[in-house]
Amino acid sequence: MADETGNGIVSRRSSHPVDETVERLKNLLAAKGVNLFALVDHSGEAAKAGLSMPPTKLLIFGNPAAGTPVMLAAPSIAIDLPLKILVWEDSHGNAWLSWNSPAYLRQRHNVPDELVKNISVVEGLAAGFVV
């Protein structure tokens, strides 16, 4: 799978299974003082509805001190914040991390250059998990 899909989503293969990747990301967020606002277990909710899907979990996280200035400068970015990383398993049993490209978000919402660093943290977080 390509790193960028052409629609602003970056996907990279994880070096760990889905659940381990999620736990490691949660620990990393906590260690860096980044708020984990929600963990959406799509596959767990599907199972509750009697449906089956590969492990798929969405981490929603951020830091109001970093996100607020971005939203003040580019209010429409609030639809894409807080930041998110999707951790999912493909049909071959490989775990992947997917997130919105900071460059895509910058272009989509006309984020000022000096604030791009505030939305680029997602790439640094994901970097430690990719193959």
N, C-alpha and C positions, 0 to 999 in steps of 0.2 A: 504494500500500500504506500502511496506517495505521502510525503510529509504534508503537503498542502493540497487541498482538494479543489482549489480554484474558487471556493465560496467563503474563504476566510477561516476555514477550519484547518488546524494543524493536527496531525495524528502521528504518533510515534509509538513503536512497540515497547512495552514495558519488559524489564528484565525479571519481573516477579508476577505471580498470579494476581488476579483482580483483588481478592480480599487482602492479600499482603501489601499490594501497592496502595490500597486505600488506607490501611493502618499506618503504613510508613508516611504517607502524605499527611494524615491527621497529626502524627507525631512531629513532623517537620513544621507544619503550620503552627502548632503549639509552641515549639522551640523558638520560632521566629516571632512569636507574639502576634500572629495573624489570626483573626477571628474566623472560626468555622461556623458559619451561620446555619448551614443545613447540610445534611447528607441524605440524598434521595436514593433509595434502593429500588430502582425500577423493576429489577428482576424479582425482588422480594414481594413487591406489591402485585406483580403479575401472578406470582404463586398464590397469593391470597385470593385472587380472582379465579383460581383454577387454571391458569395459563402458564406456559413454560417459555422461558427465554434465557439465553446465556447470561451469566453474571454481568450486570450493568448498573453502575453506581455513579451518581453525580455529586461532587463536592462543590459547595457554594461558599466562597470565602472572601475576605477582604479586610481592609484596614480603613476605617472612616477618615483617618487623618490623611491618607493617600487618595482615597476615592472622592472625597468631597470637593477638593479643588478642581478635579477633572470634571465633575458634574456641574460645578459653577461655571467653568469655562465652556463646556459643551453639554448642555442639559440633556440632549437626546441620548447620551451614553448611559443614562440611568436605566434604559431598557436592557442594556448588556452588563450592567454592574449589579451586584457584586460579581467578581470574577468567578469562573467555573472551570473545573476539570472533570471531564467524563472519563471514567475507567470502565472498559468493557472488554468482553471476550469475543473473539471471532470464531468462525466455524471450525477452525483448526486448533482451538484451545489456547491461542495466544492472547495475552492481555495487551491492551492498547490504552494510551492516554490521548485524549483529544481536547482541544481548547480553541478559543477564538484567537486568531493571530492579532497581536498588538498592532501590527501595521494595518491590518484590515480595520480594526476598531478606530485607529487614528484617522484613516481615510473616510470611513463610514460616518463618523461623527465630527470630523474636522477638529480633532484634538490638537491643541498647540504643542509644538515640538518639545517645549520644556516640561510638559506633563506626561509625555509618552512613557517615561521611566516608571510612572505610577501604575501603569497598566501592563508593563512588561515583566513584572515580578512572576507572572505565571510561567514564563519560559524557564526562569531560573529554578523554580520549584520542580518542574517536570524533568529538567535535565538530569537529575540524579537517578532517574528511574528508567531511562531509555537504553535500549540495547545498542 
